[in-house]
């Protein structure tokens, strides 16, 4: 991927997380200066940020060219009333306060790349989904719509805002794939429910590249689906993972078991979106991992068969 004409100064929230840590390494390898936004006042090279108020340490931050906002409460876990409130606050409240603070900076950044998710679209059955498709009317759909809406103060101040709707980000070092691997390595993996639900996915290296691409491409703005072009069902995903690990995948997890274990959150596992990355494809984004089977083979090559 080509780099901008000059090195940029970029600030990142969630810089120590699964996706943020890989992004920081990639941006620095590109020659950019990265200033993580952190809660602690004692982090060298970082700038302090108070998510509760949106207050930024402007002196440490300096003149920023771009902002990448990845910080948010993990959606996994029983969606109790308290958990839902944490999810709303970490996405909606925190994002809106951050964007108001960014809008007040002098000079202002030129671009904000903010995380969102394919859950924006709700349960779409077998219908193809792209960036123009409507929001779902379930909890995740309403949450993601409000999350993206919280970036409005930045857009109103003239920042180019890109809302990246990530599918399941795959890498064995963390997140969903790391949690799946122990059972699948033991031959205990299987489809979830019917297995017919669509499972949008993207490799971590493509997710990082998509963020860099969004920073660089002035034509990209608004919602952008960050998913691989090959749409797969949960059944397809299960078979591909078992094949990459050379393990059987004959033990399905019934829907009622998932509902007993996770309550309302089970809906996230039993429904999905047949998502197409229309904006990235139209902009010429070079996917490194466009198809699931070779992507999993590549990701799991050091550990396959163990």
Helices and strands as residue ranges (DSSP letters): E 9-13, H 18-29, E 33-38, E 47-50, E 55-56, H 58-61, E 66-69, H 81-88, I 89-93, H 94-103, E 111-117, G 118-121, E 128-129, H 139-149, H 152-156, E 160-166, E 168-170, H 175-185, E 201-203, H 204-216, E 222-226, H 234-245, H 255-262, G 263-265, H 266-270, E 274-275, H 278-282, H 292-300
